[in-house]
């Protein structure tokens, strides 16, 4: 089911539960601002999710409400995950879905990092 990104944050979503340690994850990186972990249903040979630790539904919500430190910390974490995985030279794709038209499934901001093979065009029309 797709998410309406304008709805209030639901603290029972799967990523909130992962952040609280109620659901395990295969952690890649964690810092003060973010958590990165392998997707349980990978769509590429390497598929990592990076989520902020704050309660944000979408990129719009995050960019409007997060502190400058949270924004900088999250963006830097995404870059660090890619660098640490050795993805800068071969390349990778970042994707952040927001709302029903994009098919956002979890109402917590998350960035997908895809890599491990040539990924093809962005959208199939």
N, C-alpha and C positions, 0 to 999 in steps of 0.2 A: 504494500500500500504506500503510495506517495504521500509526502508530508507537505502540509501548508506551512511554509516558512514564516508566515506572519503570526502564527499561534504562539502562546506563551510556552516557555521551556517546560518540558515534561521530565522530571527527575527520575522517572521509572524507565527511561529508554535504555537500550542495551549498552550504550557507551557510558552513560552515567553509572550504570552498574559495574562496568569494567573499571572505571575510575575509582569506585569505592571498594574494589576488590571482591565484589560479590560474584563476578564471572571472571574466569581466568582468560588470559590472552598470551600470545607468543610475542613478548615485548622485544622491540628493536631499540628503543631509546626512550628515556624519560628525563625530564628536568622540571624546574619550577612551574613552567608554563604549559607544557605539552606532554603527551604520551603518543608514541608511535608503536604500532604493532602490525603483525601480518594479518591480512584479511582471511577470514575462514572460508571464503568462497572466491579464490583468486581468479581474476579475469585476464591475467598475464603471468608469465613465469615468475616475476616478482611483483607483488601487489601489497603495498604497505599503506595503512591508514595512519594519518597524523591528526590528532584531535587536541583542541585546547582544553585545559583543565577547568576553565570557567564554563558557566551555563549559558551557552549561546546556541541558538537554533540554526542560524545560517550565516553566510558571509556578511549579509546586510546587517543582521543583528550584532555580530561581532564588531564590524567596522564602526557601527554607531555607538556601541556601549562599552567596549573593552578599553582599558587604559592603554596609554602609549607603550608602557612596559609589556603588557600582555600581547599587544599586536607585534611589537618588535621581537619578543621572545618566541612567539609562535612562528612567525615568518622565518626567523633564524633557525628554528628547529627543523622546519621542512627542508631548508637548504642543507643542514648538517646531516640529516638522514640520507639525502641523495649523495652527498660527498662521502660519508662513511661507508656507504654501500658500493662506492666506486662507479657511480652512474653518470658523472658529469661528462666524461669523454664520449661514451657510447650514446648517451642521451636517455631521456625519460619523459614521461608525460605526467602532468598534474591535472587533476580534475576535482572541482568542488561543485556538486549539485546543490541547487537551492530551489526548493518549492516543488509543486506538483508537476509542472511542465517539464522539469529536468529529471523527474523520477527520484527525488531525494527520498530515501527509505527510512533513515534514522534522523529524528529531530534533534540532532546535536551536530554542530558544524564539524565537518571532517574533510580532509583533503586526501584523495586517492593518489598514490604514487605508483605508476605502472612502468615496468621496464623488463628487460631480459630478452627482447627480440624486437625486430622492426614492428611498429604498432599500426602502420597504415593510416588512412585518413581519419580525421577527427570525427566526422559524422557520416553515417550511411544515409543517403537521401533516397 
